[in-house]
Amino acid sequence: MTQTPTREQILAWLADHPDAGAKRDIARAFGLKGAEKIELKRLLRQMAEEGVIERRRRSFHDSTRLPPVTVLQVLAPDAAGDLWAKPLEWGGEGEAPRCLVLPAKGEPALGAGDRILARIAAVEGDDHAYEARPIRKIGTTQHRIVGIFRKGAEGGRIVPIDKGETKEWVVPAGATNDARDGELVEAEQSGPKGRLGLPKARVLERLGDPAAPRAVSLIAIHQHGIPDDFPDEVMAEADAETPAGFEGREDLTGLPFVTIDPADARDRDDACLALRDEDPANEGGFLLWVAIADVAHYVRPGSALDREARRRGNSTYFPDRVVPMLPDRLSGDLCSLHEDVPRAVLAVRMKVGSSGQKISHRFTRGIIRSVGSLEYAQVQAAHEGRPDAKTEPLVQEVIAPLYECYAALARARAARQPLDLDLPERQIVIGEDGKVASVRFKERIDAHRLIEEFMVLANVAAAEELERLRRPLLYRVHEEPSPDKIEALREVAQASGFTLAKGQVLKTAHLNRLLSQAEGSEFDELVNISTLRAMTQAYYAPHNLGHFGLALRSYAHFTSPIRRYSDLIVHRALISGHGWGKDGLSPADIDTLEETAQHISETERRSMAAERDTTDRYLAAYLSDRVGSEFGGRISGVQKFGLFVKLDETGADGLVPVRSIGREFFHFDPEAQQLIGAETGTVIGIGQRVRVRLAEAVPLTGGLELELLEVEGATLPGPGKGGRKPFRPGRKSAALKAKERGVARKVKRTRKPR
């Protein structure tokens, strides 16, 4: 009788025969027959349960070694440009081994997150254990979720925290990563989504207590896949950088530049200066300087810093933290224009006429020394005659000319007529305990507008300069609204008693005229929101389609390369165009400009979504103690499933489910954005004033559920509501009227005379 092999013998045989591994192959190798196979089957099952080997369909493999053909997930390239990958499944101890990917010449490029089927070969004597040669690409990163882990008898489940996710995920035993019940986790889909049953997932990372202070932004970071940890090689590059010297730069340290930022500014990457122009040919004009941190000097093409900055695309800002595009050594130090410290910049000197038009401009690569790190409110107070010890010496020679130049630019802005929306921005203030201390709307003062106008003019100058030099660049594009959206806006305007010009080329001046009609009326906010919704989303592109909202022919982002990769590309283009150094736009930058534009447009939208979700969750947490309270608000959206209401007090958005409205069935009119009562004809639509009761606030999802109490000061009709003031529906919407007119014309045309 042949003796059953030991565990060590089985492992040794699997290592020597990686292409085999079926039970019959092992039995044949050791000469096992009949009942001996039963004992082998028991031993293999026991080894698999203990994790010593792993079973893949009908074969077994040593769990501490990778099979010859396996699925890998591609990682980001390292500082040397080498591409690495990790096995999707790993049963050995410690971290999964890294595999050096060796794609064949001419194969499609691979990126971080891609999944490949690869042939694996073990190597010795190198800093990696395997080399992988791709067979084919099989997809990108599996779907990831962030949720609450609920422990079960075997494994557990994950309850998603995303408002859009309703299905739970099953976590098999062995894939829980030792997560505890009620813990916040990040998980990844571990198998195909079937039509039946719950999808399976494996826990990738345990994120801790979901109720812990400052967990809200952490949830958004993981949920949206925002990179928040810099690789070691990136940090090493940043730490090795030293301040730029004067060589090859214009010395601008004699000019009194100042930075003007919010009180809680995390970086200071732009400085400005206005001088009264003494040229008689420009009487009443100014010389406006805008200096921007020279990030391109430190973040060179092809470096680890460059690859990571491009991967992130932009910085992401949350109420309690920032996820920066660059390490703090750069964003908070070498590229921050601190007071009385020489700093490298790309600067533009613009000659501005008395009516605010830009007459000419000149770019330079220089060194400045800021004479003051100032705050918006501080500068405004000084301008209004309330200077403090820091601003008093700067009032006459620095601050006064800034405001005079701004007044000229404001005249040019009024003539240009950019879109002038009035939508206050809310600010969430976080206390020391990590909870929301207050919610308030940011005050807009001239100091804010001043900096905005200076930056817009500098961005225009950058785009025009690169067009003059015939250098490739990334434009900031904002296309005009579609005819359908403008028609929808026109219907809202007509229903509100206003007019929007028709039958001519749409200009921002036409929209501003509508906004002016609504200003101060009960429809003010409605018209502003509806106008905003009619706009297209801005994006980056290597071709110029203009900027509709700003009413500008050419526009590029130049003024914030610390937090936007697009600006870094524009800086490099200027450096190349003027021959200022070898750190300008590289051939690889130019070849991938279209891809870069698409990528950073997507990362910008990703950050916006993460910031919005975080705000929703903070507001839900802030209001969770006020469930049952009543609030005033305005309907900001209408869908078949209910109404969205923006609350006056906090600006939070809540949902009124259609099932909870009144005592009758409501029809949804998508064109008019209205719900219409089947029995009473009650019309509920965008812009109407309402009073609601907070029924539920869920901080984990950011969801607010509201109960509708009043519409335009009247309660909804229905049985059992005697004694209340009946609801009187307003006049028919413009959309409904237009429909009726269309039907009438059609009937009239099709009738034949008798």
NUTIFI-421984 format. One record per residue (C-alpha): x, y, z. Coordinates in nm, 3 decimals. Layout:
REM NUTIFI-421984
u/v/w
X/Y/Z
...
This chain:
REM NUTIFI-421984
u/v/w
0.000/0.000/0.000
0.141/0.337/-0.101
0.185/0.584/0.184
-0.007/0.914/0.163
0.241/1.201/0.102
0.312/1.452/0.376
0.221/1.819/0.356
0.582/1.909/0.282
0.597/1.661/-0.004
0.276/1.798/-0.156
0.403/2.158/-0.133
0.735/2.061/-0.289
0.561/1.884/-0.577
0.326/2.182/-0.640
0.626/2.416/-0.650
0.798/2.194/-0.911
0.481/2.150/-1.118
0.302/2.491/-1.116
0.106/2.410/-1.432
-0.045/2.099/-1.271
-0.237/2.081/-0.945
-0.551/1.878/-1.004
-0.620/1.611/-0.744
-0.573/1.337/-1.002
-0.233/1.483/-1.100
-0.117/1.470/-0.738
-0.256/1.117/-0.691
-0.083/0.996/-1.008
0.247/1.156/-0.906
0.250/0.969/-0.573
0.100/0.644/-0.709
-0.219/0.661/-0.505
-0.519/0.444/-0.590
-0.865/0.361/-0.454
-0.905/0.438/-0.082
-0.567/0.615/-0.081
-0.726/0.893/-0.292
-0.989/0.946/-0.023
-0.716/1.019/0.234
-0.543/1.255/-0.014
-0.872/1.438/-0.071
-0.915/1.483/0.307
-0.559/1.614/0.344
-0.595/1.859/0.054
-0.925/1.991/0.193
-0.765/2.042/0.536
-0.464/2.225/0.386
-0.698/2.450/0.185
-0.909/2.536/0.491
-0.593/2.627/0.684
-0.475/2.850/0.398
-0.160/2.645/0.329
-0.277/2.589/-0.028
-0.562/2.738/-0.224
-0.814/2.571/-0.446
-0.886/2.717/-0.787
-1.172/2.535/-0.950
-1.044/2.176/-0.979
-0.677/2.234/-0.895
-0.466/2.314/-0.591
-0.171/2.552/-0.564
0.081/2.652/-0.302
-0.074/2.963/-0.146
0.272/3.110/-0.079
0.364/3.111/-0.450
0.198/3.265/-0.750
0.070/3.033/-1.023
0.234/3.060/-1.368
-0.068/3.243/-1.510
-0.264/3.474/-1.286
-0.466/3.794/-1.272
-0.276/4.106/-1.162
-0.382/4.459/-1.076
-0.150/4.725/-1.217
-0.003/4.978/-0.973
0.124/5.329/-1.042
0.474/5.357/-1.194
0.761/5.422/-0.955
1.015/5.706/-0.971
1.218/5.516/-1.233
0.914/5.471/-1.454
0.889/5.095/-1.398
0.541/4.947/-1.397
0.441/4.720/-1.111
0.145/4.498/-1.030
0.011/4.290/-0.744
-0.178/3.960/-0.755
-0.552/3.994/-0.716
-0.556/3.695/-0.484
-0.282/3.608/-0.235
-0.296/3.337/0.031
0.055/3.366/0.172
0.164/3.544/0.485
0.243/3.914/0.482
0.187/4.148/0.190
0.137/4.014/-0.160
0.458/4.012/-0.368
0.511/4.283/-0.627
0.555/4.183/-0.988
0.758/4.384/-1.238
0.543/4.419/-1.552
0.734/4.375/-1.879
0.492/4.463/-2.161
0.592/4.376/-2.515
0.678/4.655/-2.755
0.372/4.799/-2.925
0.122/4.676/-2.667
-0.142/4.924/-2.543
-0.030/5.131/-2.245
-0.135/5.012/-1.901
-0.238/5.238/-1.617
-0.290/5.213/-1.244
-0.603/5.009/-1.169
-0.598/4.806/-1.491
-0.632/4.431/-1.455
-0.430/4.194/-1.671
-0.396/3.823/-1.722
-0.020/3.767/-1.711
0.238/3.491/-1.732
0.447/3.490/-1.414
0.810/3.390/-1.370
0.994/3.381/-1.038
1.325/3.570/-1.026
1.604/3.565/-0.774
1.857/3.822/-0.666
1.641/4.126/-0.748
1.428/4.349/-0.527
1.119/4.175/-0.658
1.012/3.812/-0.660
0.834/3.788/-0.997
0.830/3.927/-1.347
0.500/3.943/-1.536
0.444/3.945/-1.910
0.088/4.056/-1.999
-0.127/3.817/-2.199
-0.428/4.044/-2.227
-0.605/4.326/-2.047
-0.920/4.207/-1.874
-1.062/4.526/-1.721
-1.008/4.796/-1.466
-1.038/4.804/-1.090
-1.343/4.626/-0.957
-1.620/4.830/-0.803
-1.534/4.958/-0.455
-1.767/5.060/-0.176
-1.738/5.219/0.165
-1.983/5.092/0.424
-2.055/4.955/0.768
-1.942/4.600/0.834
-2.196/4.375/1.005
-2.042/4.057/1.140
-2.219/3.727/1.073
-2.178/3.363/1.160
-1.955/3.312/0.856
-1.800/3.635/0.737
-2.051/3.918/0.732
-2.217/4.187/0.526
-2.143/4.544/0.428
-2.418/4.806/0.442
-2.325/5.082/0.192
-2.329/5.442/0.310
-2.378/5.584/-0.038
-2.729/5.723/-0.091
-2.728/5.567/-0.438
-2.643/5.216/-0.313
-2.927/5.008/-0.170
-2.792/4.653/-0.202
-2.579/4.502/0.071
-2.260/4.307/-0.005
-2.171/3.963/0.129
-1.823/3.916/0.278
-1.717/3.548/0.289
-1.522/3.408/0.583
-1.154/3.479/0.528
-1.222/3.804/0.341
-1.320/4.020/0.639
-0.966/4.148/0.714
-1.058/4.101/1.083
-1.312/4.386/1.062
-1.524/4.437/1.370
-1.901/4.468/1.381
-2.011/4.827/1.319
-1.673/4.932/1.181
-1.638/5.151/0.874
-1.459/4.961/0.596
-1.355/4.997/0.236
-1.427/4.687/0.029
-1.384/4.564/-0.325
-1.604/4.344/-0.538
-1.455/3.994/-0.533
-1.666/3.825/-0.796
-1.899/3.898/-1.086
-2.231/4.061/-1.008
-2.503/3.805/-1.071
-2.868/3.867/-1.133
-2.960/3.669/-0.823
-2.823/3.699/-0.472
-2.605/3.963/-0.315
-2.266/4.056/-0.466
-1.954/3.936/-0.288
-1.680/4.162/-0.155
-1.350/4.149/0.029
-1.256/4.405/0.293
-0.953/4.604/0.179
-0.913/4.849/0.466
-1.063/4.911/0.806
-1.140/5.280/0.854
-1.247/5.273/1.219
-1.545/5.417/1.400
-1.788/5.584/1.154
-1.904/5.818/1.431
-1.551/5.936/1.514
-1.471/6.308/1.472
-1.353/6.398/1.124
-1.460/6.060/0.982
-1.695/6.238/0.740
-1.428/6.360/0.499
-1.241/6.029/0.534
-1.551/5.851/0.407
-1.564/6.073/0.098
-1.193/6.030/0.032
-1.222/5.653/0.020
-1.564/5.645/-0.143
-1.448/5.853/-0.439
-1.101/5.702/-0.463
-0.910/6.023/-0.394
-0.539/5.948/-0.332
-0.455/6.082/0.014
-0.119/5.922/0.089
0.197/6.023/-0.098
0.429/5.739/-0.207
0.773/5.732/-0.045
0.956/5.829/-0.364
0.733/6.136/-0.401
0.801/6.249/-0.045
1.174/6.186/-0.094
1.180/6.407/-0.405
0.991/6.685/-0.230
1.212/6.672/0.080
1.525/6.694/-0.135
1.417/7.021/-0.299
1.585/7.349/-0.203
1.474/7.710/-0.273
1.530/7.837/-0.626
1.809/8.091/-0.672
1.830/8.414/-0.872
2.019/8.267/-1.167
1.825/8.313/-1.490
1.551/8.509/-1.314
1.442/8.871/-1.305
1.491/9.031/-0.964
1.149/9.163/-0.858
1.224/9.181/-0.485
1.214/9.563/-0.492
0.844/9.564/-0.581
0.592/9.568/-0.290
0.393/9.253/-0.373
0.131/9.135/-0.122
-0.071/8.815/-0.089
-0.441/8.838/-0.001
-0.608/8.515/0.112
-0.877/8.376/0.346
-0.796/8.376/0.717
-0.762/7.996/0.711
-0.553/7.980/0.392
-0.338/7.668/0.369
-0.115/7.803/0.092
-0.033/8.136/-0.069
0.046/8.084/-0.435
-0.048/8.423/-0.584
0.069/8.777/-0.511
-0.033/9.104/-0.669
0.071/9.466/-0.704
-0.083/9.768/-0.877
0.111/10.082/-0.970
-0.031/10.400/-1.117
0.103/10.422/-1.473
0.314/10.735/-1.525
0.305/10.699/-1.904
0.120/11.006/-2.043
-0.020/10.784/-2.316
-0.206/10.584/-2.049
-0.346/10.859/-1.834
-0.541/10.721/-1.540
-0.414/10.371/-1.617
-0.223/10.113/-1.414
0.058/9.860/-1.425
-0.087/9.548/-1.269
0.149/9.268/-1.161
0.031/8.915/-1.081
0.300/8.675/-0.958
0.236/8.300/-0.927
0.452/8.043/-0.747
0.694/7.874/-0.988
0.583/7.517/-0.923
0.734/7.398/-1.252
1.084/7.456/-1.110
1.023/7.185/-0.849
0.779/6.953/-1.028
0.966/6.853/-1.342
0.823/6.644/-1.627
0.860/6.269/-1.575
0.947/6.295/-1.206
0.767/6.106/-0.930
0.625/6.439/-0.813
0.491/6.506/-1.162
0.330/6.163/-1.199
0.161/6.191/-0.860
0.040/6.548/-0.928
-0.108/6.439/-1.260
-0.269/6.136/-1.097
-0.441/6.358/-0.838
-0.523/6.631/-1.091
-0.605/6.887/-0.826
-0.630/6.945/-0.453
-0.956/6.853/-0.280
-1.088/7.074/-0.001
-1.305/6.960/0.288
-1.431/7.157/0.591
-1.180/6.983/0.818
-0.888/6.898/0.589
-0.734/6.931/0.246
-0.603/6.653/0.026
-0.327/6.843/-0.158
-0.198/6.784/-0.508
0.158/6.837/-0.385
0.336/6.745/-0.059
0.343/7.012/0.211
0.716/7.070/0.157
0.613/7.238/-0.170
0.255/7.358/-0.121
0.310/7.493/0.229
0.672/7.599/0.201
0.882/7.633/-0.115
0.585/7.723/-0.341
0.406/7.937/-0.084
0.477/8.309/-0.117
0.544/8.377/0.250
0.598/8.727/0.378
0.957/8.862/0.360
1.093/8.540/0.203
1.238/8.531/-0.151
1.030/8.300/-0.365
1.049/8.191/-0.731
0.755/8.298/-0.949
0.620/8.327/-1.298
0.487/8.682/-1.318
0.291/8.888/-1.567
0.301/9.269/-1.592
-0.017/9.403/-1.751
-0.077/9.758/-1.871
-0.439/9.845/-1.789
-0.623/10.146/-1.930
-0.844/10.378/-1.725
-1.154/10.200/-1.856
-1.017/9.863/-1.748
-0.909/9.719/-2.081
-0.578/9.529/-2.098
-0.349/9.720/-2.334
-0.048/9.489/-2.324
0.128/9.230/-2.110
0.475/9.089/-2.045
0.563/8.758/-1.877
0.881/8.694/-1.682
1.042/8.429/-1.460
1.157/8.601/-1.145
1.201/8.622/-0.768
0.973/8.829/-0.543
0.967/8.907/-0.173
0.615/8.966/-0.038
0.583/9.264/0.195
0.263/9.134/0.355
0.061/8.815/0.399
-0.284/8.972/0.430
-0.642/8.851/0.476
-0.949/8.959/0.279
-1.133/9.118/0.571
-0.813/9.285/0.690
-0.753/9.449/0.350
-1.118/9.556/0.318
-1.108/9.716/0.663
-0.792/9.906/0.572
-0.949/10.031/0.250
-1.254/10.152/0.445
-1.039/10.351/0.686
-0.988/10.093/0.963
-0.630/9.976/0.916
-0.448/9.769/1.177
-0.081/9.783/1.266
0.013/9.560/0.972
-0.189/9.729/0.698
-0.147/10.095/0.805
0.196/10.135/0.638
0.057/9.977/0.320
-0.266/10.175/0.277
-0.147/10.458/0.051
0.125/10.293/-0.157
-0.009/9.937/-0.188
-0.376/9.892/-0.095
-0.520/10.212/-0.244
-0.379/10.149/-0.597
-0.513/9.791/-0.584
-0.867/9.916/-0.532
-0.827/10.190/-0.795
-0.714/9.934/-1.049
-1.001/9.705/-0.949
-1.249/9.990/-1.007
-1.119/10.024/-1.363
-1.144/9.647/-1.421
-1.497/9.650/-1.279
-1.593/9.901/-1.550
-1.455/9.670/-1.816
-1.636/9.377/-1.658
-1.966/9.567/-1.668
-1.914/9.633/-2.037
-1.818/9.270/-2.107
-2.121/9.135/-1.917
-2.000/8.798/-1.781
-2.270/8.587/-1.620
-2.362/8.750/-1.289
-2.522/8.481/-1.074
-2.607/8.560/-0.713
-2.582/8.229/-0.525
-2.436/8.268/-0.175
-2.175/8.011/-0.075
-2.222/7.836/0.257
-1.939/7.766/0.497
-1.933/7.479/0.747
-1.733/7.562/1.059
-1.586/7.261/1.239
-1.523/7.282/1.614
-1.227/7.135/1.801
-1.430/6.821/1.871
-1.460/6.754/1.497
-1.832/6.831/1.491
-2.014/7.110/1.307
-2.006/7.423/1.519
-2.206/7.641/1.282
-2.324/7.680/0.923
-2.313/8.025/0.771
-2.310/8.189/0.432
-1.982/8.346/0.324
-1.982/8.722/0.299
-1.875/8.861/-0.039
-1.671/9.181/-0.018
-1.477/9.388/-0.270
-1.148/9.236/-0.154
-1.271/8.899/-0.289
-1.383/9.050/-0.618
-1.057/9.242/-0.654
-0.844/8.927/-0.644
-1.086/8.743/-0.873
-1.064/9.014/-1.139
-0.684/9.024/-1.119
-0.664/8.645/-1.159
-0.909/8.642/-1.451
-0.703/8.903/-1.635
-0.380/8.708/-1.572
-0.545/8.390/-1.704
-0.653/8.572/-2.019
-0.300/8.707/-2.066
-0.155/8.354/-2.033
-0.388/8.213/-2.299
-0.321/8.502/-2.537
0.055/8.480/-2.482
0.068/8.109/-2.564
-0.148/8.166/-2.872
0.099/8.436/-2.979
0.390/8.196/-2.923
0.195/7.919/-3.100
0.256/7.684/-2.811
0.021/7.400/-2.711
-0.177/7.460/-2.392
-0.481/7.355/-2.196
-0.774/7.593/-2.226
-1.047/7.628/-1.968
-1.354/7.575/-2.183
-1.711/7.666/-2.096
-1.948/7.609/-2.386
-2.278/7.789/-2.427
-2.595/7.617/-2.301
-2.788/7.381/-2.526
-3.105/7.514/-2.693
-3.316/7.269/-2.490
-3.184/7.399/-2.159
-3.233/7.760/-2.264
-3.590/7.682/-2.368
-3.652/7.525/-2.025
-3.508/7.838/-1.860
-3.729/8.056/-2.080
-4.035/7.863/-1.960
-3.936/7.921/-1.596
-3.888/8.290/-1.670
-4.228/8.322/-1.839
-4.401/8.136/-1.558
-4.243/8.383/-1.315
-4.357/8.685/-1.515
-4.022/8.766/-1.679
-3.886/8.748/-2.032
-3.577/8.596/-2.192
-3.488/8.713/-2.541
-3.558/8.466/-2.821
-3.454/8.436/-3.184
-3.100/8.569/-3.151
-2.753/8.445/-3.062
-2.752/8.391/-2.686
-2.516/8.611/-2.488
-2.451/8.639/-2.117
-2.597/8.990/-2.132
-2.938/8.836/-2.211
-2.915/8.612/-1.905
-2.800/8.901/-1.688
-3.103/9.099/-1.802
-3.324/8.813/-1.680
-3.139/8.795/-1.348
-3.180/9.171/-1.309
-3.557/9.143/-1.365
-3.582/8.882/-1.091
-3.354/9.060/-0.843
-3.537/9.143/-0.522
-3.852/8.957/-0.623
-3.990/8.636/-0.474
-3.851/8.453/-0.778
-3.494/8.581/-0.732
-3.347/8.254/-0.604
-3.550/8.042/-0.845
-3.424/8.228/-1.151
-3.064/8.216/-1.028
-3.082/7.840/-0.963
-3.256/7.774/-1.295
-2.994/7.980/-1.482
-2.714/7.787/-1.313
-2.876/7.456/-1.408
-2.900/7.566/-1.769
-2.522/7.609/-1.787
-2.287/7.343/-1.919
-2.000/7.217/-1.705
-1.661/7.373/-1.767
-1.373/7.143/-1.862
-1.015/7.140/-1.991
-0.924/7.094/-2.356
-0.621/7.152/-2.582
-0.844/7.333/-2.831
-1.018/7.665/-2.776
-1.396/7.685/-2.763
-1.411/8.000/-2.552
-1.553/8.064/-2.207
-1.923/8.148/-2.228
-1.978/8.228/-1.858
-1.693/8.479/-1.841
-1.769/8.612/-2.192
-1.407/8.560/-2.296
-1.266/8.438/-2.626
-0.952/8.276/-2.481
-0.909/8.159/-2.125
-0.658/7.929/-1.950
-0.583/7.850/-1.587
-0.248/8.000/-1.490
-0.291/8.130/-1.135
-0.288/7.820/-0.910
-0.036/7.550/-1.007
-0.010/7.440/-0.642
-0.360/7.295/-0.656
-0.438/7.242/-1.027
-0.234/7.037/-1.272
-0.381/7.236/-1.563
-0.201/7.549/-1.439
0.128/7.358/-1.417
0.092/7.261/-1.786
0.033/7.628/-1.875
0.342/7.731/-1.675
0.553/7.473/-1.858
0.421/7.597/-2.193
0.525/7.953/-2.103
0.870/7.834/-1.994
0.919/7.646/-2.323
0.781/7.931/-2.530
1.023/8.183/-2.377
1.321/7.946/-2.349
1.349/7.995/-1.973
1.486/7.649/-1.892
1.473/7.275/-1.947
1.175/7.228/-1.714
0.920/7.342/-1.969
0.662/7.141/-2.162
0.811/6.802/-2.252
0.739/6.601/-2.571
0.548/6.352/-2.351
0.337/6.639/-2.211
0.248/6.747/-2.565
0.174/6.394/-2.690
-0.065/6.326/-2.402
-0.229/6.669/-2.382
-0.571/6.537/-2.489
-0.553/6.254/-2.234
-0.436/6.492/-1.961
-0.724/6.729/-2.034
-0.979/6.449/-2.004
-0.814/6.305/-1.693
-0.797/6.630/-1.495
-1.151/6.721/-1.598
-1.257/6.390/-1.442
-1.051/6.441/-1.125
-1.205/6.787/-1.087
-1.555/6.636/-1.105
-1.447/6.364/-0.860
-1.333/6.626/-0.610
-1.653/6.826/-0.653
-1.861/6.515/-0.584
-1.654/6.428/-0.276
-1.679/6.783/-0.142
-2.055/6.787/-0.204
-2.107/6.451/-0.032
-1.902/6.564/0.266
-2.106/6.882/0.298
-2.429/6.680/0.285
-2.309/6.447/0.561
-2.192/6.730/0.784
-2.524/6.909/0.740
-2.718/6.590/0.816
-2.513/6.543/1.133
-2.570/6.908/1.227
-2.948/6.872/1.183
-2.982/6.524/1.335
-3.063/6.676/1.675
-3.348/6.878/1.523
-3.564/6.600/1.380
-3.924/6.712/1.415
-3.841/7.083/1.373
-4.001/7.296/1.104
-3.805/7.492/0.843
-3.874/7.732/0.562
-3.732/7.658/0.219
-3.779/7.661/-0.153
-3.836/7.377/-0.399
-3.510/7.336/-0.591
-3.591/7.022/-0.792
-3.883/6.802/-0.894
-3.864/6.435/-0.989
-4.114/6.155/-1.029
-4.023/6.021/-0.685
-4.050/6.351/-0.498
-3.940/6.709/-0.437
-3.600/6.848/-0.344
-3.617/7.139/-0.103
-3.331/7.374/-0.017
-3.362/7.491/0.345
-3.322/7.864/0.407
-3.130/7.835/0.733
-2.846/7.605/0.624
-2.875/7.566/0.249
-2.910/7.190/0.300
-3.106/6.990/0.043
-3.370/6.743/0.157
-3.615/6.509/-0.016
-3.993/6.510/0.020
-4.101/6.163/-0.106
-4.397/6.184/-0.341
-4.575/5.914/-0.139
-4.595/6.155/0.155
-4.744/6.451/-0.035
-5.112/6.519/0.023
-5.390/6.264/-0.004
-5.408/6.221/-0.380
-5.205/6.084/-0.669
-4.961/6.329/-0.829
-4.866/6.321/-1.198
-4.509/6.420/-1.289
-4.459/6.666/-1.575
-4.087/6.643/-1.665
-4.096/6.936/-1.908
-4.251/7.179/-1.663
-4.072/7.021/-1.365
-4.399/6.997/-1.173
-4.616/6.753/-0.980
-4.986/6.792/-1.055
-5.263/6.656/-0.832
-5.490/6.409/-1.012
-5.807/6.519/-0.827
-5.755/6.881/-0.722
-5.519/7.001/-0.996
-5.274/7.117/-0.729
-4.951/7.230/-0.899
-4.621/7.197/-0.710
-4.307/7.312/-0.893
-3.958/7.455/-0.877
-3.915/7.784/-0.696
-4.225/7.767/-0.475
-4.186/7.865/-0.111
-4.260/7.578/0.127
-4.262/7.491/0.492
-4.139/7.146/0.585
-4.080/6.928/0.889
-3.754/6.736/0.925
-3.860/6.370/0.941
-3.520/6.201/0.927
-3.150/6.294/0.914
-2.893/6.022/0.840
-2.534/6.150/0.888
-2.373/5.839/0.735
-2.541/5.893/0.398
-2.606/6.268/0.422
-2.974/6.207/0.354
-3.249/6.436/0.481
-3.614/6.331/0.454
-3.872/6.607/0.483
-4.247/6.624/0.528
-4.429/6.889/0.325
-4.651/7.112/0.543
-4.727/7.422/0.333
-4.682/7.545/-0.023
-4.680/7.922/-0.075
-4.831/7.966/0.272
-5.122/7.725/0.215
-5.171/7.367/0.331
-5.237/7.086/0.089
-5.602/6.986/0.037
-5.727/6.642/0.131
-5.980/6.457/0.347
-5.948/6.491/0.720
-5.795/6.840/0.702
-6.097/7.054/0.779
-6.036/7.393/0.927
-5.713/7.452/0.738
-5.668/7.713/0.471
-5.723/7.539/0.135
-5.444/7.532/-0.120
-5.508/7.750/-0.426
-5.297/7.642/-0.720
-5.130/7.926/-0.905
-5.158/8.002/-1.272
-5.063/7.736/-1.520
-4.698/7.705/-1.599
-4.559/7.837/-1.922
-4.483/7.479/-2.026
-4.847/7.373/-1.984
-4.969/7.680/-2.168
-4.728/7.613/-2.451
-4.851/7.254/-2.473
-5.212/7.367/-2.491
-5.131/7.626/-2.758
-4.944/7.362/-2.958
-5.238/7.123/-2.943
-5.481/7.401/-3.040
-5.270/7.500/-3.344
-5.246/7.138/-3.453
-5.622/7.089/-3.428
-5.686/7.411/-3.616
-5.451/7.318/-3.900
-5.592/6.969/-3.944
-5.961/7.072/-3.964
-6.092/7.090/-4.317
-6.361/7.339/-4.419
-6.692/7.181/-4.488
